[in-house]
């Protein structure tokens, strides 16, 4: 399943229109249609907003993980456990780092 199909599935399953999602993430309805049907990908900030809107992980949206669940603070993450950026960063920064890493993996995924 592609990102577009996964997005459309989430949207229809939750009775959300393309316009409602577009309004939430700050794009036009045609951008959502492009994500769903033309293999367009949102930028990182929009991807995070989509994940937040549907309360799923970016991993789920990018097909890295098939579990449709939201991470909680007890979940093990790549950014917090494999990368040492120092202890002065807040938890949200580590979550953002992991999301960025996953976005880059998806963007450069070999088919």
MODELLER restraints for C-alpha pairs under 7 A, 6 or more apart:
rsr = mdl.restraints
at = mdl.atoms
rsr.add(forms.Gaussian(group=physical.xy_distance, feature=features.Distance(at['CA:3:A'], at['CA:61:A']), mean=5.98, stdev=0.5))
rsr.add(forms.Gaussian(group=physical.xy_distance, feature=features.Distance(at['CA:3:A'], at['CA:62:A']), mean=5.65, stdev=0.5))
rsr.add(forms.Gaussian(group=physical.xy_distance, feature=features.Distance(at['CA:3:A'], at['CA:63:A']), mean=6.85, stdev=0.5))
rsr.add(forms.Gaussian(group=physical.xy_distance, feature=features.Distance(at['CA:4:A'], at['CA:35:A']), mean=5.21, stdev=0.5))
rsr.add(forms.Gaussian(group=physical.xy_distance, feature=features.Distance(at['CA:4:A'], at['CA:36:A']), mean=3.75, stdev=0.5))
rsr.add(forms.Gaussian(group=physical.xy_distance, feature=features.Distance(at['CA:4:A'], at['CA:37:A']), mean=6.25, stdev=0.5))
rsr.add(forms.Gaussian(group=physical.xy_distance, feature=features.Distance(at['CA:4:A'], at['CA:39:A']), mean=6.42, stdev=0.5))
rsr.add(forms.Gaussian(group=physical.xy_distance, feature=features.Distance(at['CA:5:A'], at['CA:36:A']), mean=5.94, stdev=0.5))
rsr.add(forms.Gaussian(group=physical.xy_distance, feature=features.Distance(at['CA:6:A'], at['CA:61:A']), mean=6.50, stdev=0.5))
rsr.add(forms.Gaussian(group=physical.xy_distance, feature=features.Distance(at['CA:7:A'], at['CA:36:A']), mean=6.54, stdev=0.5))
rsr.add(forms.Gaussian(group=physical.xy_distance, feature=features.Distance(at['CA:7:A'], at['CA:61:A']), mean=6.91, stdev=0.5))
rsr.add(forms.Gaussian(group=physical.xy_distance, feature=features.Distance(at['CA:8:A'], at['CA:36:A']), mean=5.97, stdev=0.5))
rsr.add(forms.Gaussian(group=physical.xy_distance, feature=features.Distance(at['CA:11:A'], at['CA:17:A']), mean=6.87, stdev=0.5))
rsr.add(forms.Gaussian(group=physical.xy_distance, feature=features.Distance(at['CA:18:A'], at['CA:29:A']), mean=5.69, stdev=0.5))
rsr.add(forms.Gaussian(group=physical.xy_distance, feature=features.Distance(at['CA:18:A'], at['CA:32:A']), mean=5.98, stdev=0.5))
rsr.add(forms.Gaussian(group=physical.xy_distance, feature=features.Distance(at['CA:19:A'], at['CA:29:A']), mean=5.00, stdev=0.5))
rsr.add(forms.Gaussian(group=physical.xy_distance, feature=features.Distance(at['CA:22:A'], at['CA:28:A']), mean=5.56, stdev=0.5))
rsr.add(forms.Gaussian(group=physical.xy_distance, feature=features.Distance(at['CA:22:A'], at['CA:29:A']), mean=5.30, stdev=0.5))
rsr.add(forms.Gaussian(group=physical.xy_distance, feature=features.Distance(at['CA:22:A'], at['CA:32:A']), mean=6.33, stdev=0.5))
rsr.add(forms.Gaussian(group=physical.xy_distance, feature=features.Distance(at['CA:25:A'], at['CA:46:A']), mean=6.02, stdev=0.5))
rsr.add(forms.Gaussian(group=physical.xy_distance, feature=features.Distance(at['CA:25:A'], at['CA:49:A']), mean=5.92, stdev=0.5))
rsr.add(forms.Gaussian(group=physical.xy_distance, feature=features.Distance(at['CA:25:A'], at['CA:50:A']), mean=6.89, stdev=0.5))
rsr.add(forms.Gaussian(group=physical.xy_distance, feature=features.Distance(at['CA:34:A'], at['CA:40:A']), mean=5.51, stdev=0.5))
rsr.add(forms.Gaussian(group=physical.xy_distance, feature=features.Distance(at['CA:35:A'], at['CA:41:A']), mean=5.73, stdev=0.5))
rsr.add(forms.Gaussian(group=physical.xy_distance, feature=features.Distance(at['CA:44:A'], at['CA:103:A']), mean=6.80, stdev=0.5))
rsr.add(forms.Gaussian(group=physical.xy_distance, feature=features.Distance(at['CA:47:A'], at['CA:58:A']), mean=6.94, stdev=0.5))
rsr.add(forms.Gaussian(group=physical.xy_distance, feature=features.Distance(at['CA:48:A'], at['CA:58:A']), mean=6.59, stdev=0.5))
rsr.add(forms.Gaussian(group=physical.xy_distance, feature=features.Distance(at['CA:51:A'], at['CA:57:A']), mean=5.60, stdev=0.5))
rsr.add(forms.Gaussian(group=physical.xy_distance, feature=features.Distance(at['CA:51:A'], at['CA:58:A']), mean=5.64, stdev=0.5))
rsr.add(forms.Gaussian(group=physical.xy_distance, feature=features.Distance(at['CA:55:A'], at['CA:70:A']), mean=5.86, stdev=0.5))
rsr.add(forms.Gaussian(group=physical.xy_distance, feature=features.Distance(at['CA:56:A'], at['CA:68:A']), mean=5.86, stdev=0.5))
rsr.add(forms.Gaussian(group=physical.xy_distance, feature=features.Distance(at['CA:56:A'], at['CA:69:A']), mean=5.24, stdev=0.5))
rsr.add(forms.Gaussian(group=physical.xy_distance, feature=features.Distance(at['CA:56:A'], at['CA:70:A']), mean=4.76, stdev=0.5))
rsr.add(forms.Gaussian(group=physical.xy_distance, feature=features.Distance(at['CA:57:A'], at['CA:69:A']), mean=6.61, stdev=0.5))
rsr.add(forms.Gaussian(group=physical.xy_distance, feature=features.Distance(at['CA:57:A'], at['CA:70:A']), mean=5.49, stdev=0.5))
rsr.add(forms.Gaussian(group=physical.xy_distance, feature=features.Distance(at['CA:57:A'], at['CA:71:A']), mean=6.64, stdev=0.5))
rsr.add(forms.Gaussian(group=physical.xy_distance, feature=features.Distance(at['CA:58:A'], at['CA:99:A']), mean=6.33, stdev=0.5))
rsr.add(forms.Gaussian(group=physical.xy_distance, feature=features.Distance(at['CA:59:A'], at['CA:65:A']), mean=5.32, stdev=0.5))
rsr.add(forms.Gaussian(group=physical.xy_distance, feature=features.Distance(at['CA:59:A'], at['CA:102:A']), mean=6.50, stdev=0.5))
rsr.add(forms.Gaussian(group=physical.xy_distance, feature=features.Distance(at['CA:60:A'], at['CA:66:A']), mean=5.66, stdev=0.5))
rsr.add(forms.Gaussian(group=physical.xy_distance, feature=features.Distance(at['CA:60:A'], at['CA:67:A']), mean=6.38, stdev=0.5))
rsr.add(forms.Gaussian(group=physical.xy_distance, feature=features.Distance(at['CA:60:A'], at['CA:68:A']), mean=6.11, stdev=0.5))
rsr.add(forms.Gaussian(group=physical.xy_distance, feature=features.Distance(at['CA:62:A'], at['CA:106:A']), mean=6.27, stdev=0.5))
rsr.add(forms.Gaussian(group=physical.xy_distance, feature=features.Distance(at['CA:78:A'], at['CA:98:A']), mean=6.20, stdev=0.5))
rsr.add(forms.Gaussian(group=physical.xy_distance, feature=features.Distance(at['CA:79:A'], at['CA:94:A']), mean=5.57, stdev=0.5))
rsr.add(forms.Gaussian(group=physical.xy_distance, feature=features.Distance(at['CA:79:A'], at['CA:95:A']), mean=6.94, stdev=0.5))
rsr.add(forms.Gaussian(group=physical.xy_distance, feature=features.Distance(at['CA:79:A'], at['CA:97:A']), mean=5.89, stdev=0.5))
rsr.add(forms.Gaussian(group=physical.xy_distance, feature=features.Distance(at['CA:79:A'], at['CA:98:A']), mean=4.87, stdev=0.5))
rsr.add(forms.Gaussian(group=physical.xy_distance, feature=features.Distance(at['CA:80:A'], at['CA:94:A']), mean=5.66, stdev=0.5))
